Structures are given as C-alpha cells and as structure tokens.
Amino acid sequence: MLVYEDIALISGYDTQRSFSKSFKALFKMSPSSYRKQQKLLLVQLKLELRSVGFQLFN
C-alpha cells in the first residue's frame, strides 16, 4: 500500500500537506478518512457476497 507522501509526489504535489488540502477540498474528507471508509465498504461487500453464497478468496 502506498503511503500518502508517495501518492502526493506521484500526483504531482510538492508536499503531502498540499495533496491533503486539495484532496479534502474535493472529497470533503481527509485521505485517511477516505481510506478507512473504503476498507469498511470492502468488508461490507465481502459480508454481503458471503450471505448470498459467493466464496471469496483473499
């Protein structure tokens, strides 16, 4: 998993702070909050798929 500083540099930002500020303006949440939310959504999706009989592999 990429760290925020790497993502900022890859995205063309000079600093993690400037990336975070732009990210928050666009998504209305911090990058860490977004990442946590995505993990929760993935867990929820896996549980829903299992409940209808899908077998998932890690």
TIVO-2410 file (N, C-alpha, C; in nm, 3 decimals):
# residues 58
REC num residu      c1      c2      c3 atome chaine
REC   1      M   0.085  -0.117   0.000     N      A
REC   1      M   0.000   0.000   0.000    CA      A
REC   1      M   0.090   0.124   0.000     C      A
REC   2      L   0.056   0.217  -0.083     N      A
REC   2      L   0.133   0.342  -0.090    CA      A
REC   2      L   0.105   0.430   0.031     C      A
REC   3      V   0.207   0.499   0.076     N      A
REC   3      V   0.188   0.597   0.183    CA      A
REC   3      V   0.148   0.729   0.120     C      A
REC   4      Y   0.089   0.817   0.201     N      A
REC   4      Y   0.036   0.943   0.149    CA      A
REC   4      Y   0.142   1.029   0.081     C      A
REC   5      E   0.261   1.030   0.135     N      A
REC   5      E   0.367   1.111   0.075    CA      A
REC   5      E   0.399   1.063  -0.067     C      A
REC   6      D   0.403   0.932  -0.086     N      A
REC   6      D   0.427   0.876  -0.220    CA      A
REC   6      D   0.314   0.914  -0.315     C      A
REC   7      I   0.191   0.902  -0.269     N      A
REC   7      I   0.076   0.937  -0.351    CA      A
REC   7      I   0.081   1.084  -0.390     C      A
REC   8      A   0.116   1.169  -0.295     N      A
REC   8      A   0.126   1.312  -0.322    CA      A
REC   8      A   0.230   1.340  -0.430     C      A
REC   9      L   0.347   1.280  -0.418     N      A
REC   9      L   0.454   1.303  -0.515    CA      A
REC   9      L   0.418   1.247  -0.652     C      A
REC  10      I   0.361   1.129  -0.656     N      A
REC  10      I   0.319   1.068  -0.783    CA      A
REC  10      I   0.212   1.154  -0.851     C      A
REC  11      S   0.127   1.216  -0.770     N      A
REC  11      S   0.019   1.300  -0.822    CA      A
REC  11      S   0.064   1.439  -0.862     C      A
REC  12      G   0.191   1.470  -0.840     N      A
REC  12      G   0.244   1.599  -0.881    CA      A
REC  12      G   0.245   1.707  -0.776     C      A
REC  13      Y   0.216   1.672  -0.652     N      A
REC  13      Y   0.219   1.769  -0.543    CA      A
REC  13      Y   0.358   1.775  -0.482     C      A
REC  14      D   0.396   1.893  -0.438     N      A
REC  14      D   0.529   1.910  -0.377    CA      A
REC  14      D   0.536   1.853  -0.236     C      A
REC  15      T   0.423   1.857  -0.166     N      A
REC  15      T   0.420   1.809  -0.027    CA      A
REC  15      T   0.294   1.729   0.000     C      A
REC  16      Q   0.302   1.649   0.104     N      A
REC  16      Q   0.185   1.574   0.148    CA      A
REC  16      Q   0.076   1.670   0.194     C      A
REC  17      R   0.116   1.778   0.256     N      A
REC  17      R   0.019   1.875   0.307    CA      A
REC  17      R  -0.063   1.937   0.194     C      A
REC  18      S   0.001   1.974   0.085     N      A
REC  18      S  -0.073   2.033  -0.027    CA      A
REC  18      S  -0.165   1.930  -0.091     C      A
REC  19      F  -0.120   1.805  -0.099     N      A
REC  19      F  -0.206   1.699  -0.151    CA      A
REC  19      F  -0.328   1.680  -0.062     C      A
REC  20      S  -0.306   1.671   0.069     N      A
REC  20      S  -0.416   1.651   0.164    CA      A
REC  20      S  -0.517   1.764   0.157     C      A
REC  21      K  -0.468   1.885   0.145     N      A
REC  21      K  -0.557   2.001   0.138    CA      A
REC  21      K  -0.645   1.995   0.012     C      A
REC  22      S  -0.586   1.963  -0.100     N      A
REC  22      S  -0.661   1.951  -0.225    CA      A
REC  22      S  -0.758   1.833  -0.221     C      A
REC  23      F  -0.712   1.722  -0.165     N      A
REC  23      F  -0.796   1.602  -0.153    CA      A
REC  23      F  -0.919   1.633  -0.069     C      A
REC  24      K  -0.897   1.699   0.044     N      A
REC  24      K  -1.008   1.731   0.134    CA      A
REC  24      K  -1.106   1.827   0.068     C      A
REC  25      A  -1.058   1.921  -0.010     N      A
REC  25      A  -1.146   2.014  -0.080    CA      A
REC  25      A  -1.233   1.941  -0.182     C      A
REC  26      L  -1.178   1.840  -0.247     N      A
REC  26      L  -1.251   1.766  -0.349    CA      A
REC  26      L  -1.347   1.663  -0.290     C      A
REC  27      F  -1.301   1.586  -0.193     N      A
REC  27      F  -1.380   1.474  -0.140    CA      A
REC  27      F  -1.449   1.503  -0.008     C      A
REC  28      K  -1.425   1.620   0.049     N      A
REC  28      K  -1.489   1.661   0.176    CA      A
REC  28      K  -1.451   1.570   0.292     C      A
REC  29      M  -1.334   1.508   0.282     N      A
REC  29      M  -1.280   1.427   0.392    CA      A
REC  29      M  -1.130   1.411   0.369     C      A
REC  30      S  -1.059   1.380   0.474     N      A
REC  30      S  -0.914   1.363   0.464    CA      A
REC  30      S  -0.882   1.233   0.390     C      A
REC  31      P  -0.761   1.223   0.334     N      A
REC  31      P  -0.723   1.098   0.269    CA      A
REC  31      P  -0.732   0.977   0.362     C      A
REC  32      S  -0.694   0.994   0.489     N      A
REC  32      S  -0.702   0.880   0.582    CA      A
REC  32      S  -0.846   0.840   0.610     C      A
REC  33      S  -0.936   0.937   0.621     N      A
REC  33      S  -1.078   0.905   0.640    CA      A
REC  33      S  -1.133   0.832   0.518     C      A
REC  34      Y  -1.093   0.877   0.400     N      A
REC  34      Y  -1.137   0.813   0.276    CA      A
REC  34      Y  -1.089   0.668   0.271     C      A
REC  35      R  -0.963   0.647   0.305     N      A
REC  35      R  -0.907   0.512   0.302    CA      A
REC  35      R  -0.980   0.421   0.401     C      A
REC  36      K  -1.008   0.471   0.521     N      A
REC  36      K  -1.081   0.392   0.621    CA      A
REC  36      K  -1.220   0.358   0.571     C      A
REC  37      Q  -1.287   0.456   0.510     N      A
REC  37      Q  -1.421   0.433   0.457    CA      A
REC  37      Q  -1.419   0.326   0.348     C      A
REC  38      Q  -1.320   0.329   0.262     N      A
REC  38      Q  -1.310   0.230   0.155    CA      A
REC  38      Q  -1.288   0.090   0.211     C      A
REC  39      K  -1.207   0.079   0.317     N      A
REC  39      K  -1.186  -0.052   0.380    CA      A
REC  39      K  -1.316  -0.105   0.439     C      A
REC  40      L  -1.393  -0.017   0.503     N      A
REC  40      L  -1.521  -0.059   0.560    CA      A
REC  40      L  -1.618  -0.103   0.451     C      A
REC  41      L  -1.620  -0.032   0.339     N      A
REC  41      L  -1.708  -0.069   0.228    CA      A
REC  41      L  -1.669  -0.204   0.171     C      A
REC  42      L  -1.539  -0.232   0.162     N      A
REC  42      L  -1.492  -0.361   0.111    CA      A
REC  42      L  -1.533  -0.475   0.205     C      A
REC  43      V  -1.519  -0.455   0.333     N      A
REC  43      V  -1.560  -0.556   0.431    CA      A
REC  43      V  -1.710  -0.581   0.421     C      A
REC  44      Q  -1.787  -0.475   0.409     N      A
REC  44      Q  -1.933  -0.488   0.396    CA      A
REC  44      Q  -1.969  -0.565   0.270     C      A
REC  45      L  -1.904  -0.534   0.159     N      A
REC  45      L  -1.930  -0.605   0.033    CA      A
REC  45      L  -1.898  -0.753   0.046     C      A
REC  46      K  -1.785  -0.786   0.109     N      A
REC  46      K  -1.748  -0.927   0.127    CA      A
REC  46      K  -1.853  -1.000   0.210     C      A
REC  47      L  -1.901  -0.935   0.316     N      A
REC  47      L  -2.003  -0.998   0.401    CA      A
REC  47      L  -2.133  -1.019   0.324     C      A
REC  48      E  -2.171  -0.920   0.244     N      A
REC  48      E  -2.294  -0.933   0.165    CA      A
REC  48      E  -2.282  -1.044   0.062     C      A
REC  49      L  -2.167  -1.054  -0.003     N      A
REC  49      L  -2.148  -1.160  -0.102    CA      A
REC  49      L  -2.150  -1.298  -0.037     C      A
REC  50      R  -2.090  -1.309   0.079     N      A
REC  50      R  -2.092  -1.438   0.151    CA      A
REC  50      R  -2.234  -1.476   0.190     C      A
REC  51      S  -2.315  -1.377   0.226     N      A
REC  51      S  -2.451  -1.406   0.271    CA      A
REC  51      S  -2.538  -1.461   0.157     C      A
REC  52      V  -2.500  -1.434   0.033     N      A
REC  52      V  -2.576  -1.488  -0.080    CA      A
REC  52      V  -2.505  -1.605  -0.147     C      A
REC  53      G  -2.400  -1.656  -0.082     N      A
REC  53      G  -2.337  -1.778  -0.128    CA      A
REC  53      G  -2.211  -1.766  -0.211     C      A
REC  54      F  -2.158  -1.647  -0.229     N      A
REC  54      F  -2.033  -1.632  -0.302    CA      A
REC  54      F  -1.916  -1.665  -0.211     C      A
REC  55      Q  -1.820  -1.737  -0.265     N      A
REC  55      Q  -1.698  -1.768  -0.190    CA      A
REC  55      Q  -1.588  -1.675  -0.239     C      A
REC  56      L  -1.529  -1.601  -0.147     N      A
REC  56      L  -1.423  -1.508  -0.183    CA      A
REC  56      L  -1.288  -1.563  -0.141     C      A
REC  57      F  -1.189  -1.533  -0.220     N      A
REC  57      F  -1.052  -1.570  -0.188    CA      A
REC  57      F  -0.976  -1.444  -0.155     C      A
REC  58      N  -0.894  -1.446  -0.049     N      A
REC  58      N  -0.812  -1.329  -0.014    CA      A
REC  58      N  -0.706  -1.318  -0.114     C      A
***
